[in-house]
Amino acid sequence: MSQQDDILKRFGARVRTLRLSKGYSQESFAEKCGLDRTYIGGVERGERNIALRNIEKIAKALGMTLSELFLEL
């Protein structure tokens, strides 16, 4: 596994953990982010090299700052 794949998988796992802790389904979370459900699924599986703008949307939907989102990576 390359270092890039590793960060993508760790970020995706973090998003999934936080999403579930807030009680969101993938569909409801994607809607709150303004993103497609399949896109969120790809992020959570570490298949997407996500853009900074979308990372910010995810952080806002989770009610946290970017630094908080990356805190436990």
N, C-alpha and C positions, 0 to 999 in steps of 0.2 A: 504494500500500500504506500503510495507516495504521500509526502507531507501535505500536499494540497488536498488529497482525498481525505486524509485524516482530519483536517480542520473542517472540511465540509460535513463529514459524519458527526464530529463533535458538536458543531453548530446546530445541525439538524436535530440531534438528540436533545440538546438544550432547549430548542424551540418546542419540541414535542413535550418534554417534561413540563415546561412552563405553561404551555397551552392546556394540558390536561389538569394541571394544578388549579387553573382558573375555571375549569369546567366547560371549556369550549370543545365542540366537535370540530373536526377539520373544516367542515362546511361553514359553520357559524364563524369560526376564526378567520377563514379566508374572506368571508364577507366583511367582517370588521376591518380587515387589513386592506380591503379593496383589491384583492388578488384572487386568482382562480384556485379552486380547491385542489386541482391536480398539480398546480405550481407549488402550493404549500406541502402537498404530499412528497413531491420531488425534493424540496428543501429538507424536509424531515428525514428522508432516506439518504441524504447526502449526495444526491444526484445533480443538484443545481449549484452552479457557481453564482450565487445570488448577488445582485447589484446593491450598492450602498443605499440607494433610495428605497429599495424594498426591505432592507434590513431596518431602516428607520421606521417604515410602516409597521413592521412586525413589533418593534420595540414600543411604539406608541399604542398599538392594539393591546399589548400586554401591560400597559401602564407603567413602563419603566424607561430609563435612559439607555442610550447605547452602551455606556460603560457597565451598567448593571446587567444588561443582556450578555455581555462578553465576560462578565466577572468569573465564572466558573469553567471557562473553556480551558 
